[in-house]
């Protein structure tokens, strides 16, 4: 069977399995299922020795989630920090890592933005057209290269298996509106899928003072196609475009806290690929060749103090182009060797007004050639292991070698032991190496890549309709880049590699229970101890400071209940985020003063009523108890919000 047909059959099989149980598809970790992000070739989730979470389209629909960041908040070990309301800067820290240590991809194409510190811009990401999300915690640089130091999120989009169309309308609090339209068709040798979503909200006031609302607008478009040219050759094409405007409040440098201001960013992100896969009949070899691109543009604006007109305050842009060639060789049914080679070119542009303090206008670039290999083996029916290694040759800074080893052993029916050990890498970002903001930040072109060593051990137990898992992880980080080093000569901040090892460790617990045919519960708890090295002097040695914006304790409880002969469904989520530390920068001394952010508990409810198999209505409440919360010091999260929506398929 060709790779195209195998993947189409996989989608059909998943849909069939999920339709047999009203809530089996709600479990965030899907076992007895294939995953494509943990290995070169798809493997069964039961074989993977690392930490895996799979979020399905059915889960997203049950929550009536619009924003991807809301979905990712439920993942164990994921600490989400949003600088205010909808559309404001959102950072995701996995297991105590930095926000740019998580690699995010769409159908295997990286979407981290080199123009903004190599971070994934979660505040612009919508949930439309998502079939499933595969999330792997722990370093995955041995397969995916830089940015995958703490984990990988692979967003897999929907593929049509027959002709269909869908309309999604929503309105609610903060003058929020959403309109989505998707459709697709498929034949014996092809499939085409496309969609568009328009989202608009007036937002809320995110600063502690004033009353100016900070709104958000977003237009997302996607199209994909696949063509089975022959039994052995399949072509694929994919394009996603996101156009956003988000308002934010700038910093009042007399208080170092946000102040009401009319500032906003207009951002575009275009990502796509074209590729061909080869699956010769009766051959032990298969391969894939692809061209991938990601283009981003972030333009910042404010209102002129002179006449109130729109004024540019600077912009950043990046263009990434990648060529990938994957090869896999099967030696019987139990062994496989894969070899990957990729070449990536990245260009960075920054534009701004020159001042006596410096000229931010610049163009920079780097390229990297990656070579990776993987060996995977099944030993009987109970033991599976895979090992991978990668060498990244950068043209601008030192090369990096990484590896990963994972194993899974089925001790008995329902009881599984798993383990993983590996290393990860993160190349310095353009902003860290060259970024120069007048009066603020001086780049450091001599930075070294960050490197990590990690291991984890876990156990899973499945009994009847329940599943329990417990994982312990430990990770050290060398050459951690500190972006707030004060340079006494220039009087500005710069970036520097820290001496000593920063340390992260913790546990992740997950329990899922199908209590009845119509009712299930899903609970996870994460404990994270994240400390950064602080070398005061050679004589005093290494001290450790608690890393900011990493709560030690996080917990999520999700409930799904179906009634009225499955026509009505109630989805509830309770999220707890414990106390955490953030830095307050003293406006006089510029010293970072650790400041505690209070713990918070948020409760969301979604009620869905199915009029027919094709049409449903939902009512959604977010933060229904109107909990006050700051995930970033000085930036207020929204209060209670209520929404009503209608979805119909045709």
N, C-alpha and C positions, 0 to 999 in steps of 0.2 A: 504494500500500500504506500502511496506517495506521502511525503511530508504534509502537503496541503490537505489531502484526504484524511490523514491521521488526525490532524488538528481539528478539521471540521467534525470528524466523528467524535473527537473528545468533547467538543462543545455540545453536540447532541446528547452524548452520554451523560454529561453533567446535568443538562436541563432535564433529562428523563429521571435521573436519580433524585434531583431536588424536588420534582413535582410529586414524588411518591410520599413525601412527608411535609406537612405544613410548615414545620420549623427546623427540620434537619439542616436546611440551607442557611440557617441563621448562625450556626456555630462559627466563631471566628477562626478556629483551626479546623481545616477540613482534612480528614484522613481518608485513606482509600481513594486518593485522588492524585492526579499527576500535576507536578509543578515544573516550571520551565526556567526558573531564575536561580536555582541552587547548583546547577550543573550545566555542562554544555548541551547535553541531551536531556529531554524531559525524564524525570524520575518520579517514582511513587513517593508521596509525602512520608509514608511509613519507613522509607529507606534513608531519609535524610537525617544526619546526625546533629545538625545545628538547630537553632531556634527559629521556628516558622509560624507565621500567622497568615491566613488567607481570609480576605474579606470579599464576599460575593455581592453581585448586583442585587440579590434579594435582600441582603442585610441593609444595603444603602437605601433601597426602596422602602423597607419597613420603617426606617427612621425618617423617611422623606428628606434626606440630607441633600443640601444644595452645595455646600462647601466641603472640599476634600479635607481641610484641616479639622473639621468637626468629626469626620469619620476616623481620622488617625489618632484622635485623642483617646480612643478606647483600646489602643494597642499597648500591651505590657511593655514597660521600659521607655515609652515615648512621653517626654515632657514637652508640652507645647506652650510657647510664650508668645502671646499676641499683644502688640502695642496699642491696645484699645479695642475698637469695634471692627465690624466687617470690612475687609479690604485693607486693613492696616498691617504693617510688617509682622509676619508670623514666622517664628523660628522653631525647629523641631530638634531636640537633643535626645539622642538614643543612648541609654545606659550611661549617662553622664558625660557624653562626648560633646563636641562643639557642633553647631548647626550645619557647618559645611563639611562634616564628616559623614553625612548620610547621602548616598547617591540615589537619586530618583530618576526613573526611566519611564518612558511610554513606549510599550511594545519593544523594549530593548534599546531605545534611543535615549541617551542621557539628556535631561532637561535642566540640570543645575546651571545657574547663570554665572559665567565667568565675569560678567560686567558688575556683579554685586557680590563679590567675595566667594564665588563658587557655591552659593547657597541655592537650595530649591525654594522658589518663591511660592510658598504654600498659600499665601493670601490671595493669589490670583487663580488658583486651581479649582475648577468646578468638578462635579461628579457625573455630569452628563456623558453618556456613551461608554461608561466603565462596565466591563463584564466581570472582572475580578481584580483584586490587588494582592500580589504576593509580596510578603514582607519578611526579610531575613535579617535577624539581629546577629551582630558579631561581624568581624572584618571579612570582606569579600573581595579585597583588592587582587587576590590571586587570579580571579576570573575577570573582574571588571575594572581593575586599575585604580588610579587615584580617585579620591572622593568617597570610595567605598570603605573607609577606615572603620566605621561603626556599624554599617549595615547597608542594605539595599531595599528600595521599594520599587517594584516593577508594576506599573499600571497597564493592564491588558484590556484593550478596547473590544467592543462588540463586533462580531462578524455575522453577517446575515447568512442564514441557512434557507430562507424562503423570503418571499416578498412580504413586507410589513411597513407600517407607519405608526408613529406615536406622537401625541401632543401632550404637553405638560404646562399647566398654568398655575401660578401661585401669587398670592398677595397677602400683606399683613403689616405688622408693626414696623415703625420707623419708615413708613411710606415705601415699603419694599414690594417689588414686583419681579416676577420671573416668567419668561415665555420660552419654551423649548420645543423643537420640532426635529424628529429623527425619522429616518426611513432607510430601507435597503431592499435589495433583491438578490437572488442567487439562482444560478442555473447549474447545469451538469459540470461545467468547466470554469465557472467564474462566480464571484460575489462582489457586490458593491454596497458600501454603507456610508451614510452621510448624516450630519446633524448640525444644528445651530441652536445656541441658547443665548438669550438676552436677560441680563440681571441688572437691577437698579435698586439702590436703597439710599435714603437720605442720611442714614447713619445716626450716630449719637455723638455727644460731646465727650471726647476722650481725655481732656485735661481736667485738673482739679479746679480750675477757675473758668469763668466765662460760661457761655451757653451756645457757642457756635457748633453746629453739627458737622461731622466729618463723614461724607458720603462715599459711595462706591458705585462704579458702573463697570460692567463687563460684558463683552461679546466674545463667545467662543464658537469656533467652527471646526469641523473635522470631516475628513473624507478618507476612505480606504478602499482598496480593491485588490483582489487576487485573481490570477488567471492560471489555470492548469494547462500549460502548453502541450504537455505530453505526459505519459505515465511517469517519466523521470524528471521532468523540469516544471517548476512552478514559479511564476513571477508575483511579486507583491509590491504594493504602493500604499503609502500612508502620509497624510498631511494634517497637522493640527495648527490652528492659529488662535491666539488669545490677544484681545485688545482691551486694556483696562485703564480706568482713571480712579485713583484713590486719593482722598483728601486726608491730610494729617496735620498735627500741630507740631510746630518746631520747638526748639529748646530755648527757654529764657535763661541766658547766661548769667543773669544776676541771682537766680535762684537754683539753676541747674535742673529745673523741672519743666515739664511741658507748659506752654502758654498758648492760649487761643490765638490762632493765626490762620490766614487763608493760604495755605500751602497745599500743593497737590503734585502727583506724579502721573504722567501719561506713559504707559508701558505697553509694548508689544512683544510677543514671543511666538516665533514660528518654528515648528519642529517637524521633521519628516524623514522619510527614507524610501529608497527604491532598491529592490533586491531580487535575487534569483536563487532558488534552492535546487539542489540536485539529489535525486534519490534513484540511482540506477537499479533496475530490477535484478534480484539475485546477486547483489553486490554487497561486499562487506564495508564499503565506503559510502558516506554521504557528506555533502558539503553545502555551504551557503556563502554567497558573495553579496555584499550590500554597501551602498553609499548612504550615509546619514548626515543630516545637517540640523543645526539649531542656531537661530538668529534672534538676538534680543536687543531691545532699544528702550532705555529708561530716561525720560525727559522730565526734569523737575522745574516747577513753576511757583511763583508767588505773585502777590499784588504789589505794584510799585507804591512806595511811600509818597511819591510826588503826585501822581494823578490817578492812582488806583488801577492802572492798566496791567494786563498780563505780562509778566516779566520772567524770562528764563533765568534759572539759578544754576544751570549746569545739566549735563547729561552723560550717561555712560552707555556703551553698546559693545556687543561681542558677537563674533561669528565663529562657529565651530563646524568643521567638516571632518568626517571620519570615513575611512575605507576599512571594511572588516572582511576577513576571509576565515571561515570556520571549517574544520575538517574532523570527521569522526570515523574511526575504524573499529568495527565490531569483530571480536575474536570469539566466535560462538555466541551463546546466549548469556554468558556470565561475565564477560570481560569487554571493556571498551577503552580505547585510547583516543583522545581528542587533541588537536593542535590548532591554536588560534593565533592569528596575526592581525594587528590593527595599527593604523597610522592616523593620528589626529592632529590637525592644525587649528590653533585658536588665535584669533585676533581680537584685540581690545582697543577701544577708542574712548577717550574722555575729553569732554568739551566744557569749558567754563570761562569765566572772566578772569583775566590776569590781574594781579594786584602787587603791591610792593612786597608781599609775603611770598610770591611765587606764581608760576604759570601752570594751571592744571591741565592745559591742552597737551595731549600726548597720544601716540599710537604705539602699542606694544604687541608682541606676538611670541608664541612658543609652539613647538611641535614635540610630539612624543611618539616613539615607535614601541609598541608592546608585542611581546611574544610570550604565549602561555601554553601550557600543556596540562592535561588532566588524565588520570587513570582511575577508572571505576570498576569495581568487581563485586559480584554477588557470590557469597560462599554459602551454598545451600539455600534454604528458604528463609533463614533467620538472621543472617549477618550480611551487611552491606557496608562498604567503605569506599571513599574516593579521596584522592589527593591531587592537588593542583599547585602549580608554581608559575610565577610570572616575572619577567624582567621588563621594566620600563626604562627606555633610553630617552632622556630629555635633552634638548639641545641648549637649554639655558641654565640648568642646575644639575646637581649630581643625580646619577641613576639610582633606581630603587628596585630591589628584589623582594618579592613577597611569596608566601606559601599558605596553604590551608589543608588541613586533614580533618575529615569528619567520618564518624562511624556510628552504626546503629545495630543493636543486637536485640532480637525478640527473645526474651528470657522464657516466656511462656505465653499462652494465649491471653492477650490483653495486657501483658506487662512488657515494657520496652525500656532498654537502657540506651542512652545516646551520649555522645561526647564530640567535641570539636576543639581544635587548637589551630591558631593561625596568626598571621601578621597582616597589617594594613598600612596604607600610606596615604598622605594628603600633601599634594604639591602646594607651595605658597601661592596665594592668589595674586592677581595683577595689582589689586589695591594694596595688599600687604607689601609687595615688592616695589611698586612704582607709584601707587596712588598718592596724590598730593592735593589735599584740600587746603586752600589758603587759610591761614590762622589756626589750622587744626591738626593735619596729619602729614607726616613726612614718610615716604616709602623707604624700604630697606631692601635693595637688590641682592644682598648677600645672604638672605634667609635660606635655611636648609629645609627640605621636606620633613613633615611630621611623620613619625613611624610608631606603630603600636604592636604589642604582643598580647595575645588574648587566649584564654582557654575557658571552656565551660563544660559542665557535667549536668545531665538531666535524666529524669525518669518519668515515664508516662504509664498510666494505668487506666485501662478501659474496662468497665464492668457494666453489663447490661446496657442501659442508655446513658451512662455517665462516663465522663472522661476527666482525669486529673493529671496534671503535669507540674513538675517542680524543677527549676533550673537554677544552678549557681554559676555566676560568671565572674571572671577576674581579668582586668585589662590594664596594662601599663602604657603610658604614652611618653615617647622620647621626642626631644626637640619641639615641644609644644610652643606654638607661636602665640605670643602675647601682643595684642594690638594696642595696648595702652601703656607703652613704655615712654616715660617722659624724657625728652632729650634736652639736657640743660643748656646746650650750645644754641640750639635754634629756638628753644622755648616752646616746642611743639611736641605732640605725641608721635611715636613711631612704633614699628613692630620689631620684635626680637625673639629669638629662640631661647626658651627657658633652659637653665641648667637643671639637672636632676630629672627624675621620672615623676610624672603625674599619675595618680592611681585611681582606678574605678573598680568597684566590685559590688555585688549585690545578689538578690534572688528575685525570681519571677515565678509566681504561682498562678495556675489557671485551673478552674473547675467549670465544667459544662454538664448540666443535667437535664435530660428530657424527662420531666417529672410525670407528664401524661402525654397523650397524643396531641393535645392542644396547648400545652404549657411547658415552657423551658426557662431555665435560668443560666446565665453565664457570668462568672465572677473571675476577675484577675486582680492580683496585688503585686506591686513592685516595690522593692527596697533598693535604693541606690546610694552608695557612699562614694562621692566623687571629690577628690582633693587634688589641688594643683601644687606643684613644687614651688617653693619660694626660698631661693638661696640668698640669704642676707649677706653672708660673708663666708670665706673659706674656713675661718676659725669657728663660726657658729654652726656651720653645716646647713642641712636642708630642713626647713620648716614646711608645713603643709597648711594651705588655706582651703576652706570649703569653696567649691566652685559655685559661681552664681547661677541662678535660674535652674537649679537641679533639685527639686524637692526630694527629700529622702523617702517619703511615703506617698504612694499613689495607688488608688483603687478604682475599679469600675465594676458596676453591677448592671447587667442588662436583663430585662424580662420581656418575653414574648408570650402573648396569650391570644388564642383564636376562639371565637364563639359565634353564636348564631349561624351554625352550620358553615363555618369558615367564611361567612360574608363579612364579619367584623373582626378586626385585629387591633390589639393594643400593644404598643411598644413603649417601654420605659427604660430610661438610662439614668443611673446615678453615678456621678463622677466626683471623686475626692482627690484633691491635690493638696498635699501637706505644706507646712511652712517651708519657706525657701529664702535664700539670701540674694539680694541684688546690691549693686554698688551705687552709692550716691557720691557724685563728684563735687567736692567742695568748691564753690565758685571763686574762692580766694586762694586756697593752697593747691587746687587741682588734685588733691589727694582722694583716693577711692576709699570711701567709708562704708563698710559692710552694713546693710540695713535689712531688717527682716520683713518679708512679705507674709501676710497672714494666710493661713490655710483657708480653703473654700470648698464647699460642696454644691454642685450644680445638679439639678434634676430636670430632665427633658421627657416629655410625653408626646406620643403620636398615636392618634386614633384614625383607623382607616376603615371605610365602608365600601364594599364592592357592590355596585349596582348590578353589574353583569361581569362576565369573565373578562370583558374588554375595558370597562369603565369603572373607575373608583374615585372616591373623594376622601381627602384626609384633612384633619385639623392637627396642627403641631404647636406645642408650647415649649419654649426653650428658656432655661433658667427660671422656671415657673415660680420659685419662691423669692425671686428678685434679689439674689445674693450679690453683695458688693464684692468686687475682686479686682486686684491689680496683679497681672502676671509679669509686668514690667513696671518698675518703680515710677509712679506718677501718672500712669496711663490706665484709665478706668475701662473695664470691660462692660459690655452692655447689660442693662437690667433685663427684666422679663420681656419676652417677645412672643407674639402669637400669630399664626399663619394658617391660611386655608388654601387648599389646592385641589386641582382636578387633573386626572390622568386618563387618557383614553388611547386605545390601540385600534388601528383600522387596517 
